């Protein structure tokens, strides 16, 4: 495999991991916003919880994919 092709494959792999991390984080924040709206909370408790859970889940999956 040429050096340029390997570089492009690595770039695509890590860019995909970054988009996956962002997508998971946004999904959990969105779900937190919906939960706050549905339950009528005055402070964004579920939004913050969703952000934290999404960040940890995304980082966990990122580390898992980088190791393999």
PDB file of N, H, CA, C and O in Angstrom:
ATOM      1  N   UNK A   1       0.853  -1.170   0.000  1.00  0.00           N
ATOM      2  CA  UNK A   1       0.000   0.000   0.000  1.00  0.00           C
ATOM      3  C   UNK A   1       0.901   1.235   0.000  1.00  0.00           C
ATOM      4  O   UNK A   1       1.874   1.317   0.749  1.00  0.00           O
ATOM      5  N   UNK A   2       0.555   2.174  -0.846  1.00  0.00           N
ATOM      6  H   UNK A   2      -0.235   2.107  -1.455  1.00  0.00           H
ATOM      7  CA  UNK A   2       1.382   3.369  -0.914  1.00  0.00           C
ATOM      8  C   UNK A   2       1.189   4.225   0.336  1.00  0.00           C
ATOM      9  O   UNK A   2       0.196   4.114   1.055  1.00  0.00           O
ATOM     10  N   UNK A   3       2.162   5.066   0.556  1.00  0.00           N
ATOM     11  H   UNK A   3       2.969   5.157  -0.028  1.00  0.00           H
ATOM     12  CA  UNK A   3       2.143   5.909   1.758  1.00  0.00           C
ATOM     13  C   UNK A   3       0.956   6.883   1.726  1.00  0.00           C
ATOM     14  O   UNK A   3       0.319   7.139   2.748  1.00  0.00           O
ATOM     15  N   UNK A   4       0.675   7.420   0.530  1.00  0.00           N
ATOM     16  H   UNK A   4       1.192   7.212  -0.300  1.00  0.00           H
ATOM     17  CA  UNK A   4      -0.426   8.371   0.405  1.00  0.00           C
ATOM     18  C   UNK A   4      -1.772   7.695   0.663  1.00  0.00           C
ATOM     19  O   UNK A   4      -2.644   8.267   1.316  1.00  0.00           O
ATOM     20  N   UNK A   5      -1.936   6.479   0.149  1.00  0.00           N
ATOM     21  H   UNK A   5      -1.227   6.014  -0.382  1.00  0.00           H
ATOM     22  CA  UNK A   5      -3.191   5.777   0.340  1.00  0.00           C
ATOM     23  C   UNK A   5      -3.404   5.412   1.812  1.00  0.00           C
ATOM     24  O   UNK A   5      -4.525   5.489   2.316  1.00  0.00           O
ATOM     25  N   UNK A   6      -2.334   5.017   2.498  1.00  0.00           N
ATOM     26  H   UNK A   6      -1.424   4.955   2.089  1.00  0.00           H
ATOM     27  CA  UNK A   6      -2.438   4.705   3.916  1.00  0.00           C
ATOM     28  C   UNK A   6      -2.839   5.945   4.700  1.00  0.00           C
ATOM     29  O   UNK A   6      -3.662   5.867   5.613  1.00  0.00           O
ATOM     30  N   UNK A   7      -2.258   7.089   4.348  1.00  0.00           N
ATOM     31  H   UNK A   7      -1.590   7.152   3.607  1.00  0.00           H
ATOM     32  CA  UNK A   7      -2.580   8.332   5.022  1.00  0.00           C
ATOM     33  C   UNK A   7      -4.057   8.681   4.839  1.00  0.00           C
ATOM     34  O   UNK A   7      -4.719   9.112   5.782  1.00  0.00           O
ATOM     35  N   UNK A   8      -4.565   8.493   3.626  1.00  0.00           N
ATOM     36  H   UNK A   8      -4.027   8.143   2.860  1.00  0.00           H
ATOM     37  CA  UNK A   8      -5.978   8.788   3.372  1.00  0.00           C
ATOM     38  C   UNK A   8      -6.890   7.829   4.123  1.00  0.00           C
ATOM     39  O   UNK A   8      -7.929   8.242   4.638  1.00  0.00           O
ATOM     40  N   UNK A   9      -6.519   6.564   4.193  1.00  0.00           N
ATOM     41  H   UNK A   9      -5.675   6.228   3.775  1.00  0.00           H
ATOM     42  CA  UNK A   9      -7.314   5.605   4.954  1.00  0.00           C
ATOM     43  C   UNK A   9      -7.345   5.954   6.437  1.00  0.00           C
ATOM     44  O   UNK A   9      -8.402   5.892   7.065  1.00  0.00           O
ATOM     45  N   UNK A  10      -6.206   6.316   6.999  1.00  0.00           N
ATOM     46  H   UNK A  10      -5.347   6.366   6.489  1.00  0.00           H
ATOM     47  CA  UNK A  10      -6.148   6.723   8.405  1.00  0.00           C
ATOM     48  C   UNK A  10      -6.975   7.980   8.641  1.00  0.00           C
ATOM     49  O   UNK A  10      -7.708   8.073   9.626  1.00  0.00           O
ATOM     50  N   UNK A  11      -6.856   8.944   7.735  1.00  0.00           N
ATOM     51  H   UNK A  11      -6.261   8.868   6.935  1.00  0.00           H
ATOM     52  CA  UNK A  11      -7.602  10.192   7.866  1.00  0.00           C
ATOM     53  C   UNK A  11      -9.099   9.921   7.855  1.00  0.00           C
ATOM     54  O   UNK A  11      -9.830  10.465   8.683  1.00  0.00           O
ATOM     55  N   UNK A  12      -9.565   9.087   6.929  1.00  0.00           N
ATOM     56  H   UNK A  12      -8.971   8.645   6.257  1.00  0.00           H
ATOM     57  CA  UNK A  12     -10.991   8.771   6.835  1.00  0.00           C
ATOM     58  C   UNK A  12     -11.466   8.037   8.093  1.00  0.00           C
ATOM     59  O   UNK A  12     -12.565   8.294   8.585  1.00  0.00           O
ATOM     60  N   UNK A  13     -10.653   7.144   8.601  1.00  0.00           N
ATOM     61  H   UNK A  13      -9.761   6.935   8.201  1.00  0.00           H
ATOM     62  CA  UNK A  13     -11.020   6.385   9.799  1.00  0.00           C
ATOM     63  C   UNK A  13     -11.201   7.311  10.997  1.00  0.00           C
ATOM     64  O   UNK A  13     -12.207   7.227  11.702  1.00  0.00           O
ATOM     65  N   UNK A  14     -10.238   8.187  11.228  1.00  0.00           N
ATOM     66  H   UNK A  14      -9.421   8.255  10.655  1.00  0.00           H
ATOM     67  CA  UNK A  14     -10.308   9.067  12.396  1.00  0.00           C
ATOM     68  C   UNK A  14     -11.352  10.160  12.225  1.00  0.00           C
ATOM     69  O   UNK A  14     -11.955  10.590  13.209  1.00  0.00           O
ATOM     70  N   UNK A  15     -11.577  10.610  11.017  1.00  0.00           N
ATOM     71  H   UNK A  15     -11.088  10.261  10.218  1.00  0.00           H
ATOM     72  CA  UNK A  15     -12.642  11.587  10.783  1.00  0.00           C
ATOM     73  C   UNK A  15     -13.998  10.953  11.071  1.00  0.00           C
ATOM     74  O   UNK A  15     -14.876  11.594  11.649  1.00  0.00           O
ATOM     75  N   UNK A  16     -14.169   9.704  10.672  1.00  0.00           N
ATOM     76  H   UNK A  16     -13.456   9.183  10.202  1.00  0.00           H
ATOM     77  CA  UNK A  16     -15.415   8.989  10.949  1.00  0.00           C
ATOM     78  C   UNK A  16     -15.647   8.813  12.434  1.00  0.00           C
ATOM     79  O   UNK A  16     -16.775   8.935  12.911  1.00  0.00           O
ATOM     80  N   UNK A  17     -14.591   8.528  13.162  1.00  0.00           N
ATOM     81  H   UNK A  17     -13.674   8.428  12.774  1.00  0.00           H
ATOM     82  CA  UNK A  17     -14.704   8.383  14.611  1.00  0.00           C
ATOM     83  C   UNK A  17     -15.125   9.711  15.242  1.00  0.00           C
ATOM     84  O   UNK A  17     -15.938   9.733  16.165  1.00  0.00           O
ATOM     85  N   UNK A  18     -14.577  10.805  14.747  1.00  0.00           N
ATOM     86  H   UNK A  18     -13.916  10.787  13.997  1.00  0.00           H
ATOM     87  CA  UNK A  18     -14.950  12.123  15.264  1.00  0.00           C
ATOM     88  C   UNK A  18     -16.406  12.459  15.001  1.00  0.00           C
ATOM     89  O   UNK A  18     -17.094  12.989  15.874  1.00  0.00           O
ATOM     90  N   UNK A  19     -16.880  12.150  13.789  1.00  0.00           N
ATOM     91  H   UNK A  19     -16.322  11.720  13.080  1.00  0.00           H
ATOM     92  CA  UNK A  19     -18.289  12.387  13.475  1.00  0.00           C
ATOM     93  C   UNK A  19     -19.198  11.503  14.329  1.00  0.00           C
ATOM     94  O   UNK A  19     -20.276  11.933  14.741  1.00  0.00           O
ATOM     95  N   UNK A  20     -18.769  10.283  14.591  1.00  0.00           N
ATOM     96  H   UNK A  20     -17.894   9.934  14.256  1.00  0.00           H
ATOM     97  CA  UNK A  20     -19.550   9.385  15.434  1.00  0.00           C
ATOM     98  C   UNK A  20     -19.637   9.939  16.858  1.00  0.00           C
ATOM     99  O   UNK A  20     -20.706   9.909  17.469  1.00  0.00           O
ATOM    100  N   UNK A  21     -18.545  10.434  17.379  1.00  0.00           N
ATOM    101  H   UNK A  21     -17.677  10.459  16.883  1.00  0.00           H
ATOM    102  CA  UNK A  21     -18.535  11.026  18.717  1.00  0.00           C
ATOM    103  C   UNK A  21     -19.486  12.219  18.775  1.00  0.00           C
ATOM    104  O   UNK A  21     -20.269  12.344  19.717  1.00  0.00           O
ATOM    105  N   UNK A  22     -19.422  13.089  17.780  1.00  0.00           N
ATOM    106  H   UNK A  22     -18.786  12.988  17.015  1.00  0.00           H
ATOM    107  CA  UNK A  22     -20.298  14.259  17.750  1.00  0.00           C
ATOM    108  C   UNK A  22     -21.763  13.850  17.626  1.00  0.00           C
ATOM    109  O   UNK A  22     -22.629  14.444  18.269  1.00  0.00           O
ATOM    110  N   UNK A  23     -22.042  12.849  16.811  1.00  0.00           N
ATOM    111  H   UNK A  23     -21.339  12.367  16.289  1.00  0.00           H
ATOM    112  CA  UNK A  23     -23.419  12.396  16.628  1.00  0.00           C
ATOM    113  C   UNK A  23     -24.010  11.816  17.892  1.00  0.00           C
ATOM    114  O   UNK A  23     -25.160  12.096  18.230  1.00  0.00           O
ATOM    115  N   UNK A  24     -23.230  11.005  18.596  1.00  0.00           N
ATOM    116  H   UNK A  24     -22.296  10.777  18.321  1.00  0.00           H
ATOM    117  CA  UNK A  24     -23.709  10.413  19.850  1.00  0.00           C
ATOM    118  C   UNK A  24     -23.965  11.497  20.880  1.00  0.00           C
ATOM    119  O   UNK A  24     -24.980  11.470  21.577  1.00  0.00           O
ATOM    120  N   UNK A  25     -23.057  12.441  20.977  1.00  0.00           N
ATOM    121  H   UNK A  25     -22.233  12.463  20.411  1.00  0.00           H
ATOM    122  CA  UNK A  25     -23.216  13.538  21.936  1.00  0.00           C
ATOM    123  C   UNK A  25     -24.466  14.351  21.618  1.00  0.00           C
ATOM    124  O   UNK A  25     -25.251  14.660  22.515  1.00  0.00           O
ATOM    125  N   UNK A  26     -24.654  14.697  20.357  1.00  0.00           N
ATOM    126  H   UNK A  26     -24.017  14.447  19.629  1.00  0.00           H
ATOM    127  CA  UNK A  26     -25.834  15.473  19.973  1.00  0.00           C
ATOM    128  C   UNK A  26     -27.132  14.699  20.211  1.00  0.00           C
ATOM    129  O   UNK A  26     -28.137  15.279  20.621  1.00  0.00           O
ATOM    130  N   UNK A  27     -27.108  13.414  19.959  1.00  0.00           N
ATOM    131  H   UNK A  27     -26.291  12.942  19.626  1.00  0.00           H
ATOM    132  CA  UNK A  27     -28.296  12.591  20.183  1.00  0.00           C
ATOM    133  C   UNK A  27     -28.705  12.607  21.656  1.00  0.00           C
ATOM    134  O   UNK A  27     -29.878  12.800  21.974  1.00  0.00           O
ATOM    135  N   UNK A  28     -27.743  12.404  22.548  1.00  0.00           N
ATOM    136  H   UNK A  28     -26.790  12.246  22.289  1.00  0.00           H
ATOM    137  CA  UNK A  28     -28.066  12.365  23.971  1.00  0.00           C
ATOM    138  C   UNK A  28     -28.476  13.742  24.499  1.00  0.00           C
ATOM    139  O   UNK A  28     -29.345  13.827  25.367  1.00  0.00           O
ATOM    140  N   UNK A  29     -27.878  14.807  24.003  1.00  0.00           N
ATOM    141  H   UNK A  29     -27.173  14.738  23.298  1.00  0.00           H
ATOM    142  CA  UNK A  29     -28.290  16.152  24.407  1.00  0.00           C
ATOM    143  C   UNK A  29     -29.718  16.417  23.922  1.00  0.00           C
ATOM    144  O   UNK A  29     -30.533  16.974  24.657  1.00  0.00           O
ATOM    145  N   UNK A  30     -30.013  16.020  22.694  1.00  0.00           N
ATOM    146  H   UNK A  30     -29.350  15.568  22.097  1.00  0.00           H
ATOM    147  CA  UNK A  30     -31.366  16.181  22.155  1.00  0.00           C
ATOM    148  C   UNK A  30     -32.386  15.423  23.007  1.00  0.00           C
ATOM    149  O   UNK A  30     -33.452  15.949  23.326  1.00  0.00           O
ATOM    150  N   UNK A  31     -32.050  14.187  23.368  1.00  0.00           N
ATOM    151  H   UNK A  31     -31.184  13.759  23.108  1.00  0.00           H
ATOM    152  CA  UNK A  31     -32.956  13.414  24.215  1.00  0.00           C
ATOM    153  C   UNK A  31     -33.135  14.070  25.583  1.00  0.00           C
ATOM    154  O   UNK A  31     -34.228  14.044  26.147  1.00  0.00           O
ATOM    155  N   UNK A  32     -32.062  14.657  26.114  1.00  0.00           N
ATOM    156  H   UNK A  32     -31.174  14.677  25.655  1.00  0.00           H
ATOM    157  CA  UNK A  32     -32.167  15.378  27.382  1.00  0.00           C
ATOM    158  C   UNK A  32     -33.054  16.597  27.278  1.00  0.00           C
ATOM    159  O   UNK A  32     -33.821  16.887  28.196  1.00  0.00           O
ATOM    160  N   UNK A  33     -32.959  17.316  26.172  1.00  0.00           N
ATOM    161  H   UNK A  33     -32.335  17.080  25.426  1.00  0.00           H
ATOM    162  CA  UNK A  33     -33.816  18.480  25.963  1.00  0.00           C
ATOM    163  C   UNK A  33     -35.277  18.054  25.891  1.00  0.00           C
ATOM    164  O   UNK A  33     -36.150  18.695  26.477  1.00  0.00           O
ATOM    165  N   UNK A  34     -35.532  16.975  25.173  1.00  0.00           N
ATOM    166  H   UNK A  34     -34.822  16.454  24.698  1.00  0.00           H
ATOM    167  CA  UNK A  34     -36.900  16.476  25.065  1.00  0.00           C
ATOM    168  C   UNK A  34     -37.431  16.016  26.429  1.00  0.00           C
ATOM    169  O   UNK A  34     -38.597  16.250  26.747  1.00  0.00           O
ATOM    170  N   UNK A  35     -36.588  15.366  27.231  1.00  0.00           N
ATOM    171  H   UNK A  35     -35.641  15.175  26.973  1.00  0.00           H
ATOM    172  CA  UNK A  35     -37.007  14.923  28.563  1.00  0.00           C
ATOM    173  C   UNK A  35     -37.301  16.124  29.458  1.00  0.00           C
ATOM    174  O   UNK A  35     -38.289  16.118  30.193  1.00  0.00           O
ATOM    175  N   UNK A  36     -36.459  17.150  29.404  1.00  0.00           N
ATOM    176  H   UNK A  36     -35.656  17.155  28.807  1.00  0.00           H
ATOM    177  CA  UNK A  36     -36.709  18.364  30.192  1.00  0.00           C
ATOM    178  C   UNK A  36     -38.021  19.020  29.770  1.00  0.00           C
ATOM    179  O   UNK A  36     -38.791  19.481  30.613  1.00  0.00           O
ATOM    180  N   UNK A  37     -38.266  19.058  28.485  1.00  0.00           N
ATOM    181  H   UNK A  37     -37.641  18.684  27.800  1.00  0.00           H
ATOM    182  CA  UNK A  37     -39.495  19.665  27.981  1.00  0.00           C
ATOM    183  C   UNK A  37     -40.717  18.851  28.396  1.00  0.00           C
ATOM    184  O   UNK A  37     -41.723  19.414  28.828  1.00  0.00           O
ATOM    185  N   UNK A  38     -40.633  17.550  28.268  1.00  0.00           N
ATOM    186  H   UNK A  38     -39.816  17.093  27.917  1.00  0.00           H
ATOM    187  CA  UNK A  38     -41.759  16.673  28.601  1.00  0.00           C
ATOM    188  C   UNK A  38     -42.087  16.711  30.091  1.00  0.00           C
ATOM    189  O   UNK A  38     -43.256  16.738  30.476  1.00  0.00           O
ATOM    190  N   UNK A  39     -41.049  16.714  30.926  1.00  0.00           N
ATOM    191  H   UNK A  39     -40.099  16.693  30.613  1.00  0.00           H
ATOM    192  CA  UNK A  39     -41.263  16.694  32.371  1.00  0.00           C
ATOM    193  C   UNK A  39     -41.457  18.090  32.964  1.00  0.00           C
ATOM    194  O   UNK A  39     -41.835  18.221  34.128  1.00  0.00           O
ATOM    195  N   UNK A  40     -41.204  19.123  32.179  1.00  0.00           N
ATOM    196  H   UNK A  40     -40.897  19.017  31.233  1.00  0.00           H
ATOM    197  CA  UNK A  40     -41.420  20.490  32.637  1.00  0.00           C
ATOM    198  C   UNK A  40     -40.432  20.959  33.684  1.00  0.00           C
ATOM    199  O   UNK A  40     -40.787  21.767  34.543  1.00  0.00           O
ATOM    200  N   UNK A  41     -39.212  20.478  33.636  1.00  0.00           N
ATOM    201  H   UNK A  41     -38.923  19.822  32.939  1.00  0.00           H
ATOM    202  CA  UNK A  41     -38.210  20.923  34.606  1.00  0.00           C
ATOM    203  C   UNK A  41     -37.810  22.363  34.292  1.00  0.00           C
ATOM    204  O   UNK A  41     -37.757  22.760  33.128  1.00  0.00           O
ATOM    205  N   UNK A  42     -37.530  23.139  35.332  1.00  0.00           N
ATOM    206  H   UNK A  42     -37.572  22.817  36.277  1.00  0.00           H
ATOM    207  CA  UNK A  42     -37.171  24.532  35.158  1.00  0.00           C
ATOM    208  C   UNK A  42     -35.681  24.725  34.911  1.00  0.00           C
ATOM    209  O   UNK A  42     -35.254  25.774  34.428  1.00  0.00           O
ATOM    210  N   UNK A  43     -34.912  23.733  35.235  1.00  0.00           N
ATOM    211  H   UNK A  43     -35.259  22.880  35.627  1.00  0.00           H
ATOM    212  CA  UNK A  43     -33.472  23.769  34.973  1.00  0.00           C
ATOM    213  C   UNK A  43     -33.119  22.586  34.083  1.00  0.00           C
ATOM    214  O   UNK A  43     -33.800  21.561  34.132  1.00  0.00           O
ATOM    215  N   UNK A  44     -32.075  22.700  33.274  1.00  0.00           N
ATOM    216  H   UNK A  44     -31.521  23.532  33.235  1.00  0.00           H
ATOM    217  CA  UNK A  44     -31.777  21.652  32.286  1.00  0.00           C
ATOM    218  C   UNK A  44     -31.047  20.438  32.866  1.00  0.00           C
ATOM    219  O   UNK A  44     -29.945  20.106  32.429  1.00  0.00           O
ATOM    220  N   UNK A  45     -31.658  19.786  33.839  1.00  0.00           N
ATOM    221  H   UNK A  45     -32.553  20.056  34.193  1.00  0.00           H
ATOM    222  CA  UNK A  45     -31.013  18.636  34.470  1.00  0.00           C
ATOM    223  C   UNK A  45     -30.790  17.490  33.489  1.00  0.00           C
ATOM    224  O   UNK A  45     -29.697  16.930  33.409  1.00  0.00           O
ATOM    225  N   UNK A  46     -31.831  17.152  32.751  1.00  0.00           N
ATOM    226  H   UNK A  46     -32.719  17.607  32.816  1.00  0.00           H
ATOM    227  CA  UNK A  46     -31.715  16.020  31.830  1.00  0.00           C
ATOM    228  C   UNK A  46     -30.838  16.358  30.619  1.00  0.00           C
ATOM    229  O   UNK A  46     -30.200  15.474  30.047  1.00  0.00           O
ATOM    230  N   UNK A  47     -30.810  17.625  30.235  1.00  0.00           N
ATOM    231  H   UNK A  47     -31.328  18.343  30.699  1.00  0.00           H
ATOM    232  CA  UNK A  47     -29.918  18.036  29.154  1.00  0.00           C
ATOM    233  C   UNK A  47     -28.466  17.849  29.589  1.00  0.00           C
ATOM    234  O   UNK A  47     -27.651  17.333  28.825  1.00  0.00           O
ATOM    235  N   UNK A  48     -28.145  18.261  30.794  1.00  0.00           N
ATOM    236  H   UNK A  48     -28.808  18.680  31.415  1.00  0.00           H
ATOM    237  CA  UNK A  48     -26.787  18.068  31.309  1.00  0.00           C
ATOM    238  C   UNK A  48     -26.455  16.588  31.468  1.00  0.00           C
ATOM    239  O   UNK A  48     -25.358  16.148  31.126  1.00  0.00           O
ATOM    240  N   UNK A  49     -27.406  15.828  31.988  1.00  0.00           N
ATOM    241  H   UNK A  49     -28.298  16.185  32.266  1.00  0.00           H
ATOM    242  CA  UNK A  49     -27.194  14.391  32.142  1.00  0.00           C
ATOM    243  C   UNK A  49     -27.004  13.726  30.779  1.00  0.00           C
ATOM    244  O   UNK A  49     -26.132  12.874  30.614  1.00  0.00           O
ATOM    245  N   UNK A  50     -27.813  14.114  29.820  1.00  0.00           N
ATOM    246  H   UNK A  50     -28.522  14.806  29.953  1.00  0.00           H
ATOM    247  CA  UNK A  50     -27.666  13.572  28.467  1.00  0.00           C
ATOM    248  C   UNK A  50     -26.329  13.920  27.859  1.00  0.00           C
ATOM    249  O   UNK A  50     -25.722  13.090  27.181  1.00  0.00           O
ATOM    250  N   UNK A  51     -25.852  15.145  28.091  1.00  0.00           N
ATOM    251  H   UNK A  51     -26.344  15.819  28.641  1.00  0.00           H
ATOM    252  CA  UNK A  51     -24.539  15.543  27.587  1.00  0.00           C
ATOM    253  C   UNK A  51     -23.416  14.729  28.203  1.00  0.00           C
ATOM    254  O   UNK A  51     -22.487  14.311  27.511  1.00  0.00           O
ATOM    255  N   UNK A  52     -23.506  14.506  29.500  1.00  0.00           N
ATOM    256  H   UNK A  52     -24.260  14.846  30.062  1.00  0.00           H
ATOM    257  CA  UNK A  52     -22.471  13.716  30.174  1.00  0.00           C
ATOM    258  C   UNK A  52     -22.488  12.261  29.726  1.00  0.00           C
ATOM    259  O   UNK A  52     -21.439  11.680  29.443  1.00  0.00           O
ATOM    260  N   UNK A  53     -23.675  11.676  29.661  1.00  0.00           N
ATOM    261  H   UNK A  53     -24.526  12.147  29.891  1.00  0.00           H
ATOM    262  CA  UNK A  53     -23.783  10.275  29.221  1.00  0.00           C
ATOM    263  C   UNK A  53     -23.316  10.148  27.775  1.00  0.00           C
ATOM    264  O   UNK A  53     -22.598   9.208  27.433  1.00  0.00           O
ATOM    265  N   UNK A  54     -23.718  11.085  26.933  1.00  0.00           N
ATOM    266  H   UNK A  54     -24.301  11.848  27.211  1.00  0.00           H
ATOM    267  CA  UNK A  54     -23.293  11.062  25.529  1.00  0.00           C
ATOM    268  C   UNK A  54     -21.790  11.211  25.374  1.00  0.00           C
ATOM    269  O   UNK A  54     -21.180  10.540  24.542  1.00  0.00           O
ATOM    270  N   UNK A  55     -21.191  12.085  26.168  1.00  0.00           N
ATOM    271  H   UNK A  55     -21.687  12.630  26.844  1.00  0.00           H
ATOM    272  CA  UNK A  55     -19.743  12.272  26.090  1.00  0.00           C
ATOM    273  C   UNK A  55     -19.008  11.006  26.524  1.00  0.00           C
ATOM    274  O   UNK A  55     -18.068  10.573  25.857  1.00  0.00           O
ATOM    275  N   UNK A  56     -19.432  10.415  27.636  1.00  0.00           N
ATOM    276  H   UNK A  56     -20.196  10.767  28.178  1.00  0.00           H
ATOM    277  CA  UNK A  56     -18.766   9.192  28.097  1.00  0.00           C
ATOM    278  C   UNK A  56     -18.977   8.031  27.129  1.00  0.00           C
ATOM    279  O   UNK A  56     -18.054   7.259  26.867  1.00  0.00           O
ATOM    280  N   UNK A  57     -20.198   7.910  26.597  1.00  0.00           N
ATOM    281  H   UNK A  57     -20.947   8.537  26.810  1.00  0.00           H
ATOM    282  CA  UNK A  57     -20.468   6.830  25.634  1.00  0.00           C
ATOM    283  C   UNK A  57     -19.650   7.030  24.362  1.00  0.00           C
ATOM    284  O   UNK A  57     -19.094   6.074  23.821  1.00  0.00           O
ATOM    285  N   UNK A  58     -19.577   8.259  23.890  1.00  0.00           N
ATOM    286  H   UNK A  58     -20.028   9.036  24.329  1.00  0.00           H
ATOM    287  CA  UNK A  58     -18.803   8.544  22.684  1.00  0.00           C
ATOM    288  C   UNK A  58     -17.319   8.302  22.881  1.00  0.00           C
ATOM    289  O   UNK A  58     -16.662   7.742  22.003  1.00  0.00           O
ATOM    290  N   UNK A  59     -16.785   8.715  24.013  1.00  0.00           N
ATOM    291  H   UNK A  59     -17.319   9.170  24.726  1.00  0.00           H
ATOM    292  CA  UNK A  59     -15.363   8.503  24.287  1.00  0.00           C
ATOM    293  C   UNK A  59     -15.058   7.023  24.441  1.00  0.00           C
ATOM    294  O   UNK A  59     -14.015   6.548  23.991  1.00  0.00           O
ATOM    295  N   UNK A  60     -15.977   6.285  25.084  1.00  0.00           N
ATOM    296  H   UNK A  60     -16.825   6.671  25.450  1.00  0.00           H
ATOM    297  CA  UNK A  60     -15.796   4.843  25.234  1.00  0.00           C
ATOM    298  C   UNK A  60     -15.729   4.166  23.855  1.00  0.00           C
ATOM    299  O   UNK A  60     -14.836   3.360  23.596  1.00  0.00           O
ATOM    300  N   UNK A  61     -16.670   4.500  22.991  1.00  0.00           N
ATOM    301  H   UNK A  61     -17.395   5.155  23.202  1.00  0.00           H
ATOM    302  CA  UNK A  61     -16.669   3.903  21.656  1.00  0.00           C
ATOM    303  C   UNK A  61     -15.448   4.333  20.842  1.00  0.00           C
ATOM    304  O   UNK A  61     -14.904   3.544  20.069  1.00  0.00           O
ATOM    305  N   UNK A  62     -15.018   5.590  21.017  1.00  0.00           N
ATOM    306  H   UNK A  62     -15.460   6.231  21.645  1.00  0.00           H
ATOM    307  CA  UNK A  62     -13.842   6.078  20.311  1.00  0.00           C
ATOM    308  C   UNK A  62     -12.609   5.292  20.722  1.00  0.00           C
ATOM    309  O   UNK A  62     -11.836   4.862  19.865  1.00  0.00           O
ATOM    310  N   UNK A  63     -12.415   5.102  22.007  1.00  0.00           N
ATOM    311  H   UNK A  63     -13.043   5.451  22.703  1.00  0.00           H
ATOM    312  CA  UNK A  63     -11.251   4.346  22.496  1.00  0.00           C
ATOM    313  C   UNK A  63     -11.325   2.897  22.019  1.00  0.00           C
ATOM    314  O   UNK A  63     -10.311   2.317  21.631  1.00  0.00           O
ATOM    315  N   UNK A  64     -12.511   2.318  22.047  1.00  0.00           N
ATOM    316  H   UNK A  64     -13.335   2.789  22.362  1.00  0.00           H
ATOM    317  CA  UNK A  64     -12.701   0.946  21.601  1.00  0.00           C
ATOM    318  C   UNK A  64     -12.346   0.794  20.121  1.00  0.00           C
ATOM    319  O   UNK A  64     -11.737  -0.203  19.735  1.00  0.00           O
ATOM    320  N   UNK A  65     -12.715   1.761  19.298  1.00  0.00           N
ATOM    321  H   UNK A  65     -13.210   2.571  19.612  1.00  0.00           H
ATOM    322  CA  UNK A  65     -12.414   1.685  17.870  1.00  0.00           C
ATOM    323  C   UNK A  65     -10.939   1.956  17.581  1.00  0.00           C
ATOM    324  O   UNK A  65     -10.370   1.356  16.668  1.00  0.00           O
ATOM    325  N   UNK A  66     -10.325   2.832  18.330  1.00  0.00           N
ATOM    326  H   UNK A  66     -10.786   3.320  19.071  1.00  0.00           H
ATOM    327  CA  UNK A  66      -8.904   3.137  18.099  1.00  0.00           C
ATOM    328  C   UNK A  66      -8.033   1.944  18.464  1.00  0.00           C
ATOM    329  O   UNK A  66      -7.019   1.696  17.812  1.00  0.00           O
ATOM    330  N   UNK A  67      -8.420   1.199  19.507  1.00  0.00           N
ATOM    331  H   UNK A  67      -9.244   1.401  20.037  1.00  0.00           H
ATOM    332  CA  UNK A  67      -7.642   0.035  19.918  1.00  0.00           C
ATOM    333  C   UNK A  67      -7.663  -1.073  18.874  1.00  0.00           C
ATOM    334  O   UNK A  67      -6.693  -1.819  18.741  1.00  0.00           O
ATOM    335  N   UNK A  68      -8.774  -1.186  18.124  1.00  0.00           N
ATOM    336  H   UNK A  68      -9.562  -0.579  18.232  1.00  0.00           H
ATOM    337  CA  UNK A  68      -8.866  -2.282  17.162  1.00  0.00           C
ATOM    338  C   UNK A  68      -8.267  -1.938  15.826  1.00  0.00           C
ATOM    339  O   UNK A  68      -8.272  -2.766  14.915  1.00  0.00           O
TER     340      UNK A  68
END
